[in-house]
Amino acid sequence: MLAMFLWSFIIGGAICVIGQLLFDVAKLTPAHTLSLLVVIGSILSVFGLYDPLVDFAGAGATIPITSFGNSLVHGAMQEADKHGIVGVLTGMFEVTSSGISAAIIFGFIGALIFKPKG
């Protein structure tokens, strides 16, 4: 059990370190870094490398933004098998819609509760 927590921390931390290096060394903007990490997660998912990472690291691989790319690809592939090319577009949004909705709702609630700076 302790090893699972350790590997989750190490893998999740490594993904965060990659993001931080993109900020500091490559001088990418937050939007570029976010997009790049989503694309990296998508590419790893296409080649079947992200699911073994999730099995190994658990939350260390499912919490960072790279898992959003993984979810997009999984949804697109599942619906493409059922509905063809139209399923690619609908599948991405069907699988990730709850996460996107939660982010919007909780972001709105946070904006109502807390005083913005600037």
Biopython code that builds the backbone (N, CA, C, O; Angstrom):
import numpy as np
from Bio.PDB.StructureBuilder import StructureBuilder

atoms = [
    (1, "MET", "N", (0.830, -1.186, 0.000)),
    (1, "MET", "CA", (0.000, 0.000, 0.000)),
    (1, "MET", "C", (0.875, 1.251, 0.000)),
    (1, "MET", "O", (0.599, 2.195, -0.739)),
    (2, "LEU", "N", (1.904, 1.268, 0.803)),
    (2, "LEU", "CA", (2.797, 2.419, 0.865)),
    (2, "LEU", "C", (3.534, 2.621, -0.465)),
    (2, "LEU", "O", (3.769, 3.754, -0.886)),
    (3, "ALA", "N", (3.892, 1.519, -1.115)),
    (3, "ALA", "CA", (4.573, 1.614, -2.410)),
    (3, "ALA", "C", (3.656, 2.246, -3.455)),
    (3, "ALA", "O", (4.117, 3.006, -4.306)),
    (4, "MET", "N", (2.360, 1.935, -3.393)),
    (4, "MET", "CA", (1.413, 2.518, -4.336)),
    (4, "MET", "C", (1.351, 4.030, -4.163)),
    (4, "MET", "O", (1.341, 4.765, -5.150)),
    (5, "PHE", "N", (1.310, 4.502, -2.918)),
    (5, "PHE", "CA", (1.297, 5.936, -2.654)),
    (5, "PHE", "C", (2.600, 6.591, -3.120)),
    (5, "PHE", "O", (2.587, 7.688, -3.678)),
    (6, "LEU", "N", (3.706, 5.918, -2.887)),
    (6, "LEU", "CA", (5.000, 6.449, -3.285)),
    (6, "LEU", "C", (5.090, 6.605, -4.803)),
    (6, "LEU", "O", (5.506, 7.654, -5.296)),
    (7, "TRP", "N", (4.698, 5.557, -5.551)),
    (7, "TRP", "CA", (4.764, 5.631, -7.006)),
    (7, "TRP", "C", (3.769, 6.646, -7.565)),
    (7, "TRP", "O", (4.046, 7.313, -8.561)),
    (8, "SER", "N", (2.630, 6.756, -6.929)),
    (8, "SER", "CA", (1.656, 7.762, -7.352)),
    (8, "SER", "C", (2.243, 9.163, -7.189)),
    (8, "SER", "O", (2.109, 10.006, -8.077)),
    (9, "PHE", "N", (2.883, 9.402, -6.067)),
    (9, "PHE", "CA", (3.522, 10.686, -5.803)),
    (9, "PHE", "C", (4.653, 10.959, -6.795)),
    (9, "PHE", "O", (4.782, 12.075, -7.298)),
    (10, "ILE", "N", (5.461, 9.955, -7.073)),
    (10, "ILE", "CA", (6.603, 10.132, -7.971)),
    (10, "ILE", "C", (6.136, 10.404, -9.407)),
    (10, "ILE", "O", (6.642, 11.319, -10.057)),
    (11, "ILE", "N", (5.188, 9.626, -9.896)),
    (11, "ILE", "CA", (4.712, 9.804, -11.278)),
    (11, "ILE", "C", (3.969, 11.122, -11.415)),
    (11, "ILE", "O", (4.213, 11.868, -12.364)),
    (12, "GLY", "N", (3.069, 11.426, -10.489)),
    (12, "GLY", "CA", (2.352, 12.700, -10.533)),
    (12, "GLY", "C", (3.307, 13.873, -10.418)),
    (12, "GLY", "O", (3.153, 14.875, -11.115)),
    (13, "GLY", "N", (4.291, 13.752, -9.543)),
    (13, "GLY", "CA", (5.293, 14.798, -9.393)),
    (13, "GLY", "C", (6.138, 14.968, -10.646)),
    (13, "GLY", "O", (6.491, 16.090, -11.009)),
    (14, "ALA", "N", (6.464, 13.866, -11.308)),
    (14, "ALA", "CA", (7.259, 13.942, -12.541)),
    (14, "ALA", "C", (6.488, 14.670, -13.641)),
    (14, "ALA", "O", (7.066, 15.450, -14.398)),
    (15, "ILE", "N", (5.188, 14.415, -13.727)),
    (15, "ILE", "CA", (4.371, 15.120, -14.720)),
    (15, "ILE", "C", (4.341, 16.615, -14.403)),
    (15, "ILE", "O", (4.419, 17.450, -15.304)),
    (16, "CYS", "N", (4.229, 16.939, -13.134)),
    (16, "CYS", "CA", (4.234, 18.354, -12.726)),
    (16, "CYS", "C", (5.591, 19.010, -12.967)),
    (16, "CYS", "O", (5.657, 20.183, -13.336)),
    (17, "VAL", "N", (6.668, 18.261, -12.761)),
    (17, "VAL", "CA", (8.008, 18.787, -13.024)),
    (17, "VAL", "C", (8.173, 19.084, -14.514)),
    (17, "VAL", "O", (8.771, 20.092, -14.889)),
    (18, "ILE", "N", (7.647, 18.212, -15.350)),
    (18, "ILE", "CA", (7.706, 18.453, -16.796)),
    (18, "ILE", "C", (6.970, 19.752, -17.141)),
    (18, "ILE", "O", (7.469, 20.569, -17.915)),
    (19, "GLY", "N", (5.795, 19.932, -16.569)),
    (19, "GLY", "CA", (5.050, 21.167, -16.796)),
    (19, "GLY", "C", (5.808, 22.391, -16.312)),
    (19, "GLY", "O", (5.833, 23.415, -16.995)),
    (20, "GLN", "N", (6.425, 22.295, -15.145)),
    (20, "GLN", "CA", (7.181, 23.426, -14.604)),
    (20, "GLN", "C", (8.401, 23.737, -15.460)),
    (20, "GLN", "O", (8.741, 24.903, -15.658)),
    (21, "LEU", "N", (9.058, 22.705, -15.965)),
    (21, "LEU", "CA", (10.201, 22.931, -16.851)),
    (21, "LEU", "C", (9.776, 23.600, -18.155)),
    (21, "LEU", "O", (10.509, 24.418, -18.711)),
    (22, "LEU", "N", (8.593, 23.248, -18.635)),
    (22, "LEU", "CA", (8.082, 23.915, -19.830)),
    (22, "LEU", "C", (7.862, 25.399, -19.568)),
    (22, "LEU", "O", (8.096, 26.227, -20.448)),
    (23, "PHE", "N", (7.412, 25.740, -18.357)),
    (23, "PHE", "CA", (7.266, 27.151, -17.981)),
    (23, "PHE", "C", (8.621, 27.846, -17.897)),
    (23, "PHE", "O", (8.838, 28.881, -18.527)),
    (24, "ASP", "N", (9.524, 27.271, -17.119)),
    (24, "ASP", "CA", (10.776, 27.934, -16.756)),
    (24, "ASP", "C", (11.849, 27.877, -17.838)),
    (24, "ASP", "O", (12.481, 28.889, -18.141)),
    (25, "VAL", "N", (12.055, 26.709, -18.416)),
    (25, "VAL", "CA", (13.139, 26.540, -19.368)),
    (25, "VAL", "C", (12.698, 26.907, -20.789)),
    (25, "VAL", "O", (13.376, 27.665, -21.482)),
    (26, "ALA", "N", (11.566, 26.364, -21.208)),
    (26, "ALA", "CA", (11.099, 26.616, -22.571)),
    (26, "ALA", "C", (10.364, 27.949, -22.692)),
    (26, "ALA", "O", (10.073, 28.405, -23.798)),
    (27, "LYS", "N", (10.065, 28.573, -21.546)),
    (27, "LYS", "CA", (9.373, 29.873, -21.514)),
    (27, "LYS", "C", (8.022, 29.828, -22.231)),
    (27, "LYS", "O", (7.621, 30.791, -22.886)),
    (28, "LEU", "N", (7.321, 28.685, -22.095)),
    (28, "LEU", "CA", (5.988, 28.567, -22.683)),
    (28, "LEU", "C", (4.968, 29.236, -21.766)),
    (28, "LEU", "O", (5.155, 29.298, -20.551)),
    (29, "THR", "N", (3.913, 29.725, -22.351)),
    (29, "THR", "CA", (2.836, 30.318, -21.563)),
    (29, "THR", "C", (2.036, 29.205, -20.906)),
    (29, "THR", "O", (2.144, 28.050, -21.317)),
    (30, "PRO", "N", (1.230, 29.527, -19.889)),
    (30, "PRO", "CA", (0.392, 28.490, -19.278)),
    (30, "PRO", "C", (-0.533, 27.806, -20.286)),
    (30, "PRO", "O", (-0.745, 26.596, -20.206)),
    (31, "ALA", "N", (-1.080, 28.565, -21.226)),
    (31, "ALA", "CA", (-1.970, 27.970, -22.228)),
    (31, "ALA", "C", (-1.222, 26.987, -23.128)),
    (31, "ALA", "O", (-1.743, 25.918, -23.448)),
    (32, "HIS", "N", (-0.008, 27.344, -23.534)),
    (32, "HIS", "CA", (0.786, 26.440, -24.359)),
    (32, "HIS", "C", (1.168, 25.180, -23.592)),
    (32, "HIS", "O", (1.125, 24.074, -24.132)),
    (33, "THR", "N", (1.539, 25.356, -22.342)),
    (33, "THR", "CA", (1.933, 24.214, -21.515)),
    (33, "THR", "C", (0.752, 23.275, -21.294)),
    (33, "THR", "O", (0.892, 22.058, -21.416)),
    (34, "LEU", "N", (-0.399, 23.833, -20.971)),
    (34, "LEU", "CA", (-1.604, 23.030, -20.770)),
    (34, "LEU", "C", (-1.937, 22.250, -22.031)),
    (34, "LEU", "O", (-2.192, 21.047, -21.972)),
    (35, "SER", "N", (-1.936, 22.926, -23.161)),
    (35, "SER", "CA", (-2.260, 22.267, -24.430)),
    (35, "SER", "C", (-1.257, 21.169, -24.750)),
    (35, "SER", "O", (-1.635, 20.086, -25.198)),
    (36, "LEU", "N", (0.005, 21.444, -24.522)),
    (36, "LEU", "CA", (1.038, 20.452, -24.811)),
    (36, "LEU", "C", (0.893, 19.212, -23.934)),
    (36, "LEU", "O", (1.055, 18.091, -24.417)),
    (37, "LEU", "N", (0.590, 19.399, -22.656)),
    (37, "LEU", "CA", (0.412, 18.251, -21.765)),
    (37, "LEU", "C", (-0.825, 17.430, -22.135)),
    (37, "LEU", "O", (-0.809, 16.205, -22.015)),
    (38, "VAL", "N", (-1.888, 18.087, -22.579)),
    (38, "VAL", "CA", (-3.083, 17.355, -23.038)),
    (38, "VAL", "C", (-2.739, 16.543, -24.286)),
    (38, "VAL", "O", (-3.150, 15.390, -24.409)),
    (39, "VAL", "N", (-1.992, 17.137, -25.204)),
    (39, "VAL", "CA", (-1.604, 16.431, -26.427)),
    (39, "VAL", "C", (-0.681, 15.262, -26.097)),
    (39, "VAL", "O", (-0.807, 14.193, -26.694)),
    (40, "ILE", "N", (0.235, 15.445, -25.167)),
    (40, "ILE", "CA", (1.123, 14.345, -24.759)),
    (40, "ILE", "C", (0.307, 13.195, -24.181)),
    (40, "ILE", "O", (0.557, 12.033, -24.500)),
    (41, "GLY", "N", (-0.674, 13.515, -23.325)),
    (41, "GLY", "CA", (-1.546, 12.471, -22.788)),
    (41, "GLY", "C", (-2.330, 11.761, -23.875)),
    (41, "GLY", "O", (-2.536, 10.549, -23.806)),
    (42, "SER", "N", (-2.767, 12.508, -24.880)),
    (42, "SER", "CA", (-3.502, 11.912, -26.004)),
    (42, "SER", "C", (-2.607, 10.976, -26.802)),
    (42, "SER", "O", (-3.012, 9.868, -27.155)),
    (43, "ILE", "N", (-1.394, 11.423, -27.082)),
    (43, "ILE", "CA", (-0.471, 10.599, -27.869)),
    (43, "ILE", "C", (-0.112, 9.319, -27.116)),
    (43, "ILE", "O", (-0.075, 8.239, -27.706)),
    (44, "LEU", "N", (0.150, 9.440, -25.820)),
    (44, "LEU", "CA", (0.444, 8.243, -25.023)),
    (44, "LEU", "C", (-0.739, 7.283, -25.020)),
    (44, "LEU", "O", (-0.557, 6.066, -25.032)),
    (45, "SER", "N", (-1.943, 7.828, -25.003)),
    (45, "SER", "CA", (-3.141, 6.990, -25.019)),
    (45, "SER", "C", (-3.316, 6.277, -26.355)),
    (45, "SER", "O", (-3.685, 5.103, -26.389)),
    (46, "VAL", "N", (-3.054, 6.978, -27.447)),
    (46, "VAL", "CA", (-3.182, 6.382, -28.780)),
    (46, "VAL", "C", (-2.258, 5.183, -28.929)),
    (46, "VAL", "O", (-2.634, 4.176, -29.527)),
    (47, "PHE", "N", (-1.057, 5.289, -28.390)),
    (47, "PHE", "CA", (-0.097, 4.191, -28.493)),
    (47, "PHE", "C", (-0.234, 3.159, -27.375)),
    (47, "PHE", "O", (0.581, 2.242, -27.270)),
    (48, "GLY", "N", (-1.267, 3.309, -26.538)),
    (48, "GLY", "CA", (-1.526, 2.337, -25.482)),
    (48, "GLY", "C", (-0.569, 2.416, -24.309)),
    (48, "GLY", "O", (-0.407, 1.432, -23.586)),
    (49, "LEU", "N", (0.069, 3.559, -24.099)),
    (49, "LEU", "CA", (1.038, 3.697, -23.021)),
    (49, "LEU", "C", (0.463, 4.359, -21.770)),
    (49, "LEU", "O", (1.040, 4.243, -20.689)),
    (50, "TYR", "N", (-0.667, 5.050, -21.907)),
    (50, "TYR", "CA", (-1.183, 5.780, -20.746)),
    (50, "TYR", "C", (-1.943, 4.871, -19.780)),
    (50, "TYR", "O", (-1.864, 5.066, -18.567)),
    (51, "ASP", "N", (-2.668, 3.894, -20.290)),
    (51, "ASP", "CA", (-3.409, 2.983, -19.402)),
    (51, "ASP", "C", (-2.493, 2.175, -18.483)),
    (51, "ASP", "O", (-2.803, 2.040, -17.299)),
    (52, "PRO", "N", (-1.375, 1.633, -18.982)),
    (52, "PRO", "CA", (-0.456, 0.971, -18.050)),
    (52, "PRO", "C", (0.104, 1.930, -16.999)),
    (52, "PRO", "O", (0.352, 1.534, -15.860)),
    (53, "LEU", "N", (0.303, 3.201, -17.390)),
    (53, "LEU", "CA", (0.773, 4.201, -16.435)),
    (53, "LEU", "C", (-0.280, 4.434, -15.355)),
    (53, "LEU", "O", (0.059, 4.568, -14.180)),
    (54, "VAL", "N", (-1.557, 4.481, -15.743)),
    (54, "VAL", "CA", (-2.644, 4.643, -14.770)),
    (54, "VAL", "C", (-2.722, 3.424, -13.855)),
    (54, "VAL", "O", (-2.913, 3.564, -12.647)),
    (55, "ASP", "N", (-2.573, 2.230, -14.425)),
    (55, "ASP", "CA", (-2.593, 1.016, -13.599)),
    (55, "ASP", "C", (-1.442, 1.006, -12.594)),
    (55, "ASP", "O", (-1.600, 0.530, -11.470)),
    (56, "PHE", "N", (-0.296, 1.526, -12.996)),
    (56, "PHE", "CA", (0.878, 1.532, -12.134)),
    (56, "PHE", "C", (0.824, 2.654, -11.098)),
    (56, "PHE", "O", (1.097, 2.421, -9.921)),
    (57, "ALA", "N", (0.473, 3.871, -11.528)),
    (57, "ALA", "CA", (0.581, 5.034, -10.655)),
    (57, "ALA", "C", (-0.748, 5.494, -10.070)),
    (57, "ALA", "O", (-0.748, 6.336, -9.173)),
    (58, "GLY", "N", (-1.857, 4.985, -10.531)),
    (58, "GLY", "CA", (-3.158, 5.378, -9.989)),
    (58, "GLY", "C", (-3.420, 6.863, -10.139)),
    (58, "GLY", "O", (-3.369, 7.403, -11.244)),
    (59, "ALA", "N", (-3.702, 7.522, -9.022)),
    (59, "ALA", "CA", (-4.034, 8.948, -9.041)),
    (59, "ALA", "C", (-2.871, 9.804, -9.518)),
    (59, "ALA", "O", (-3.092, 10.929, -9.964)),
    (60, "GLY", "N", (-1.662, 9.319, -9.441)),
    (60, "GLY", "CA", (-0.519, 10.061, -9.935)),
    (60, "GLY", "C", (-0.585, 10.282, -11.433)),
    (60, "GLY", "O", (0.044, 11.201, -11.958)),
    (61, "ALA", "N", (-1.348, 9.438, -12.127)),
    (61, "ALA", "CA", (-1.517, 9.585, -13.572)),
    (61, "ALA", "C", (-2.906, 10.083, -13.950)),
    (61, "ALA", "O", (-3.090, 10.616, -15.044)),
    (62, "THR", "N", (-3.888, 9.920, -13.063)),
    (62, "THR", "CA", (-5.248, 10.344, -13.414)),
    (62, "THR", "C", (-5.568, 11.768, -12.995)),
    (62, "THR", "O", (-6.494, 12.365, -13.544)),
    (63, "ILE", "N", (-4.846, 12.329, -12.054)),
    (63, "ILE", "CA", (-5.121, 13.687, -11.590)),
    (63, "ILE", "C", (-4.522, 14.762, -12.511)),
    (63, "ILE", "O", (-5.212, 15.742, -12.793)),
    (64, "PRO", "N", (-3.274, 14.631, -12.995)),
    (64, "PRO", "CA", (-2.712, 15.692, -13.845)),
    (64, "PRO", "C", (-3.492, 15.864, -15.150)),
    (64, "PRO", "O", (-4.284, 15.000, -15.529)),
    (65, "ILE", "N", (-3.264, 16.970, -15.820)),
    (65, "ILE", "CA", (-4.000, 17.331, -17.033)),
    (65, "ILE", "C", (-3.749, 16.366, -18.176)),
    (65, "ILE", "O", (-4.537, 16.326, -19.120)),
    (66, "THR", "N", (-2.692, 15.598, -18.124)),
    (66, "THR", "CA", (-2.438, 14.623, -19.186)),
    (66, "THR", "C", (-3.548, 13.589, -19.273)),
    (66, "THR", "O", (-3.797, 13.038, -20.346)),
    (67, "SER", "N", (-4.216, 13.320, -18.161)),
    (67, "SER", "CA", (-5.305, 12.342, -18.184)),
    (67, "SER", "C", (-6.515, 12.869, -18.946)),
    (67, "SER", "O", (-7.338, 12.078, -19.406)),
    (68, "PHE", "N", (-6.643, 14.193, -19.091)),
    (68, "PHE", "CA", (-7.733, 14.755, -19.886)),
    (68, "PHE", "C", (-7.554, 14.352, -21.352)),
    (68, "PHE", "O", (-8.524, 13.996, -22.020)),
    (69, "GLY", "N", (-6.338, 14.407, -21.844)),
    (69, "GLY", "CA", (-6.068, 13.945, -23.207)),
    (69, "GLY", "C", (-6.368, 12.465, -23.359)),
    (69, "GLY", "O", (-6.905, 12.031, -24.378)),
    (70, "ASN", "N", (-6.018, 11.696, -22.345)),
    (70, "ASN", "CA", (-6.320, 10.266, -22.337)),
    (70, "ASN", "C", (-7.831, 10.042, -22.404)),
    (70, "ASN", "O", (-8.294, 9.179, -23.150)),
    (71, "SER", "N", (-8.591, 10.798, -21.644)),
    (71, "SER", "CA", (-10.050, 10.660, -21.646)),
    (71, "SER", "C", (-10.649, 11.046, -22.989)),
    (71, "SER", "O", (-11.580, 10.396, -23.465)),
    (72, "LEU", "N", (-10.127, 12.092, -23.597)),
    (72, "LEU", "CA", (-10.622, 12.503, -24.914)),
    (72, "LEU", "C", (-10.432, 11.394, -25.946)),
    (72, "LEU", "O", (-11.343, 11.100, -26.720)),
    (73, "VAL", "N", (-9.269, 10.790, -25.958)),
    (73, "VAL", "CA", (-8.983, 9.734, -26.928)),
    (73, "VAL", "C", (-9.838, 8.507, -26.661)),
    (73, "VAL", "O", (-10.365, 7.905, -27.597)),
    (74, "HIS", "N", (-9.984, 8.129, -25.395)),
    (74, "HIS", "CA", (-10.802, 6.953, -25.075)),
    (74, "HIS", "C", (-12.249, 7.157, -25.503)),
    (74, "HIS", "O", (-12.856, 6.265, -26.094)),
    (75, "GLY", "N", (-12.802, 8.328, -25.205)),
    (75, "GLY", "CA", (-14.179, 8.613, -25.599)),
    (75, "GLY", "C", (-14.350, 8.606, -27.098)),
    (75, "GLY", "O", (-15.327, 8.058, -27.609)),
    (76, "ALA", "N", (-13.416, 9.205, -27.811)),
    (76, "ALA", "CA", (-13.493, 9.248, -29.267)),
    (76, "ALA", "C", (-13.404, 7.853, -29.867)),
    (76, "ALA", "O", (-14.138, 7.529, -30.801)),
    (77, "MET", "N", (-12.513, 7.030, -29.339)),
    (77, "MET", "CA", (-12.349, 5.685, -29.893)),
    (77, "MET", "C", (-13.549, 4.789, -29.595)),
    (77, "MET", "O", (-13.959, 4.003, -30.449)),
    (78, "GLN", "N", (-14.118, 4.902, -28.385)),
    (78, "GLN", "CA", (-15.290, 4.097, -28.044)),
    (78, "GLN", "C", (-16.482, 4.437, -28.931)),
    (78, "GLN", "O", (-17.150, 3.543, -29.451)),
    (79, "GLU", "N", (-16.743, 5.719, -29.102)),
    (79, "GLU", "CA", (-17.888, 6.132, -29.910)),
    (79, "GLU", "C", (-17.637, 5.950, -31.404)),
    (79, "GLU", "O", (-18.587, 5.752, -32.162)),
    (80, "ALA", "N", (-16.391, 6.012, -31.840)),
    (80, "ALA", "CA", (-16.078, 5.776, -33.252)),
    (80, "ALA", "C", (-16.398, 4.333, -33.629)),
    (80, "ALA", "O", (-16.837, 4.062, -34.747)),
    (81, "ASP", "N", (-16.178, 3.410, -32.698)),
    (81, "ASP", "CA", (-16.529, 2.014, -32.962)),
    (81, "ASP", "C", (-18.030, 1.838, -33.127)),
    (81, "ASP", "O", (-18.474, 1.013, -33.926)),
    (82, "LYS", "N", (-18.817, 2.608, -32.376)),
    (82, "LYS", "CA", (-20.277, 2.475, -32.420)),
    (82, "LYS", "C", (-20.918, 3.263, -33.560)),
    (82, "LYS", "O", (-21.806, 2.761, -34.249)),
    (83, "HIS", "N", (-20.453, 4.522, -33.756)),
    (83, "HIS", "CA", (-21.155, 5.434, -34.657)),
    (83, "HIS", "C", (-20.311, 5.961, -35.807)),
    (83, "HIS", "O", (-20.779, 6.825, -36.548)),
    (84, "GLY", "N", (-19.120, 5.492, -35.981)),
    (84, "GLY", "CA", (-18.284, 5.958, -37.076)),
    (84, "GLY", "C", (-17.674, 7.324, -36.805)),
    (84, "GLY", "O", (-17.366, 7.665, -35.663)),
    (85, "ILE", "N", (-17.503, 8.102, -37.870)),
    (85, "ILE", "CA", (-16.809, 9.381, -37.766)),
    (85, "ILE", "C", (-17.556, 10.383, -36.891)),
    (85, "ILE", "O", (-16.923, 11.211, -36.236)),
    (86, "VAL", "N", (-18.871, 10.327, -36.865)),
    (86, "VAL", "CA", (-19.643, 11.230, -36.008)),
    (86, "VAL", "C", (-19.373, 10.907, -34.538)),
    (86, "VAL", "O", (-19.369, 11.803, -33.693)),
    (87, "GLY", "N", (-19.151, 9.654, -34.240)),
    (87, "GLY", "CA", (-18.858, 9.238, -32.875)),
    (87, "GLY", "C", (-17.558, 9.797, -32.346)),
    (87, "GLY", "O", (-17.400, 9.963, -31.136)),
    (88, "VAL", "N", (-16.617, 10.092, -33.242)),
    (88, "VAL", "CA", (-15.346, 10.673, -32.801)),
    (88, "VAL", "C", (-15.606, 12.021, -32.133)),
    (88, "VAL", "O", (-15.056, 12.306, -31.069)),
    (89, "LEU", "N", (-16.435, 12.841, -32.750)),
    (89, "LEU", "CA", (-16.723, 14.164, -32.192)),
    (89, "LEU", "C", (-17.599, 14.085, -30.947)),
    (89, "LEU", "O", (-17.329, 14.762, -29.955)),
    (90, "THR", "N", (-18.638, 13.268, -30.992)),
    (90, "THR", "CA", (-19.547, 13.194, -29.843)),
    (90, "THR", "C", (-18.928, 12.451, -28.670)),
    (90, "THR", "O", (-19.221, 12.767, -27.517)),
    (91, "GLY", "N", (-18.080, 11.469, -28.945)),
    (91, "GLY", "CA", (-17.480, 10.664, -27.885)),
    (91, "GLY", "C", (-16.551, 11.445, -26.990)),
    (91, "GLY", "O", (-16.506, 11.218, -25.781)),
    (92, "MET", "N", (-15.806, 12.371, -27.579)),
    (92, "MET", "CA", (-14.887, 13.181, -26.784)),
    (92, "MET", "C", (-15.651, 13.981, -25.737)),
    (92, "MET", "O", (-15.226, 14.070, -24.585)),
    (93, "PHE", "N", (-16.757, 14.552, -26.129)),
    (93, "PHE", "CA", (-17.514, 15.406, -25.222)),
    (93, "PHE", "C", (-18.382, 14.596, -24.261)),
    (93, "PHE", "O", (-18.640, 15.031, -23.139)),
    (94, "GLU", "N", (-18.826, 13.437, -24.695)),
    (94, "GLU", "CA", (-19.668, 12.602, -23.836)),
    (94, "GLU", "C", (-18.897, 12.112, -22.613)),
    (94, "GLU", "O", (-19.421, 12.125, -21.499)),
    (95, "VAL", "N", (-17.670, 11.686, -22.819)),
    (95, "VAL", "CA", (-16.871, 11.133, -21.723)),
    (95, "VAL", "C", (-16.359, 12.229, -20.798)),
    (95, "VAL", "O", (-16.280, 12.020, -19.588)),
    (96, "THR", "N", (-16.012, 13.391, -21.340)),
    (96, "THR", "CA", (-15.391, 14.440, -20.533)),
    (96, "THR", "C", (-16.366, 15.525, -20.075)),
    (96, "THR", "O", (-15.967, 16.455, -19.375)),
    (97, "SER", "N", (-17.623, 15.417, -20.459)),
    (97, "SER", "CA", (-18.569, 16.499, -20.156)),
    (97, "SER", "C", (-18.774, 16.719, -18.658)),
    (97, "SER", "O", (-18.935, 17.860, -18.226)),
    (98, "SER", "N", (-18.772, 15.669, -17.869)),
    (98, "SER", "CA", (-18.973, 15.852, -16.428)),
    (98, "SER", "C", (-17.801, 16.608, -15.797)),
    (98, "SER", "O", (-18.007, 17.454, -14.926)),
    (99, "GLY", "N", (-16.590, 16.311, -16.226)),
    (99, "GLY", "CA", (-15.425, 17.025, -15.691)),
    (99, "GLY", "C", (-15.405, 18.484, -16.114)),
    (99, "GLY", "O", (-15.084, 19.363, -15.314)),
    (100, "ILE", "N", (-15.744, 18.740, -17.359)),
    (100, "ILE", "CA", (-15.788, 20.115, -17.849)),
    (100, "ILE", "C", (-16.885, 20.893, -17.127)),
    (100, "ILE", "O", (-16.678, 22.034, -16.714)),
    (101, "SER", "N", (-18.049, 20.270, -16.979)),
    (101, "SER", "CA", (-19.161, 20.930, -16.281)),
    (101, "SER", "C", (-18.807, 21.232, -14.833)),
    (101, "SER", "O", (-19.106, 22.317, -14.334)),
    (102, "ALA", "N", (-18.179, 20.290, -14.161)),
    (102, "ALA", "CA", (-17.780, 20.511, -12.765)),
    (102, "ALA", "C", (-16.788, 21.663, -12.659)),
    (102, "ALA", "O", (-16.887, 22.476, -11.740)),
    (103, "ALA", "N", (-15.840, 21.747, -13.578)),
    (103, "ALA", "CA", (-14.854, 22.832, -13.547)),
    (103, "ALA", "C", (-15.544, 24.187, -13.726)),
    (103, "ALA", "O", (-15.204, 25.153, -13.043)),
    (104, "ILE", "N", (-16.498, 24.256, -14.631)),
    (104, "ILE", "CA", (-17.208, 25.518, -14.866)),
    (104, "ILE", "C", (-18.051, 25.895, -13.653)),
    (104, "ILE", "O", (-18.025, 27.042, -13.209)),
    (105, "ILE", "N", (-18.793, 24.935, -13.121)),
    (105, "ILE", "CA", (-19.685, 25.215, -11.984)),
    (105, "ILE", "C", (-18.888, 25.617, -10.748)),
    (105, "ILE", "O", (-19.209, 26.620, -10.109)),
    (106, "PHE", "N", (-17.857, 24.852, -10.403)),
    (106, "PHE", "CA", (-17.076, 25.168, -9.209)),
    (106, "PHE", "C", (-16.254, 26.442, -9.397)),
    (106, "PHE", "O", (-16.027, 27.176, -8.435)),
    (107, "GLY", "N", (-15.807, 26.710, -10.618)),
    (107, "GLY", "CA", (-15.121, 27.968, -10.889)),
    (107, "GLY", "C", (-16.046, 29.158, -10.688)),
    (107, "GLY", "O", (-15.640, 30.183, -10.142)),
    (108, "PHE", "N", (-17.300, 29.018, -11.134)),
    (108, "PHE", "CA", (-18.286, 30.081, -10.952)),
    (108, "PHE", "C", (-18.587, 30.294, -9.468)),
    (108, "PHE", "O", (-18.639, 31.430, -8.997)),
    (109, "ILE", "N", (-18.783, 29.201, -8.739)),
    (109, "ILE", "CA", (-19.052, 29.304, -7.297)),
    (109, "ILE", "C", (-17.874, 29.951, -6.581)),
    (109, "ILE", "O", (-18.066, 30.791, -5.701)),
    (110, "GLY", "N", (-16.664, 29.566, -6.951)),
    (110, "GLY", "CA", (-15.477, 30.164, -6.348)),
    (110, "GLY", "C", (-15.393, 31.658, -6.633)),
    (110, "GLY", "O", (-14.991, 32.439, -5.771)),
    (111, "ALA", "N", (-15.771, 32.050, -7.842)),
    (111, "ALA", "CA", (-15.754, 33.472, -8.194)),
    (111, "ALA", "C", (-16.789, 34.253, -7.399)),
    (111, "ALA", "O", (-16.574, 35.423, -7.085)),
    (112, "LEU", "N", (-17.903, 33.623, -7.071)),
    (112, "LEU", "CA", (-18.926, 34.291, -6.271)),
    (112, "LEU", "C", (-18.509, 34.440, -4.812)),
    (112, "LEU", "O", (-18.832, 35.439, -4.169)),
    (113, "ILE", "N", (-17.795, 33.452, -4.292)),
    (113, "ILE", "CA", (-17.438, 33.429, -2.873)),
    (113, "ILE", "C", (-16.231, 34.308, -2.569)),
    (113, "ILE", "O", (-16.238, 35.051, -1.587)),
    (114, "PHE", "N", (-15.197, 34.231, -3.399)),
    (114, "PHE", "CA", (-13.944, 34.898, -3.091)),
    (114, "PHE", "C", (-13.811, 36.207, -3.844)),
    (114, "PHE", "O", (-14.348, 36.371, -4.940)),
    (115, "LYS", "N", (-13.089, 37.131, -3.241)),
    (115, "LYS", "CA", (-12.870, 38.435, -3.856)),
    (115, "LYS", "C", (-11.707, 38.330, -4.852)),
    (115, "LYS", "O", (-10.613, 37.906, -4.479)),
    (116, "PRO", "N", (-11.933, 38.711, -6.107)),
    (116, "PRO", "CA", (-10.862, 38.605, -7.094)),
    (116, "PRO", "C", (-9.773, 39.648, -6.865)),
    (116, "PRO", "O", (-10.040, 40.746, -6.377)),
    (117, "LYS", "N", (-8.561, 39.293, -7.218)),
    (117, "LYS", "CA", (-7.443, 40.236, -7.117)),
    (117, "LYS", "C", (-7.254, 40.903, -8.473)),
    (117, "LYS", "O", (-7.320, 40.249, -9.515)),
    (118, "GLY", "N", (-7.021, 42.202, -8.447)),
    (118, "GLY", "CA", (-6.731, 42.915, -9.686)),
    (118, "GLY", "C", (-7.889, 43.580, -10.213)),
    (118, "GLY", "O", (-7.808, 44.227, -11.257)),
]
sb = StructureBuilder()
sb.init_structure("model")
sb.init_model(0)
sb.init_chain("A")
sb.init_seg("    ")
for serial, (resi, resn, name, xyz) in enumerate(atoms, 1):
    if name == "N":
        sb.init_residue(resn, " ", resi, " ")
    sb.init_atom(name, np.array(xyz, "f"), 0.0, 1.0, " ", f" {name:<3s}", serial, name[0])
structure = sb.get_structure()
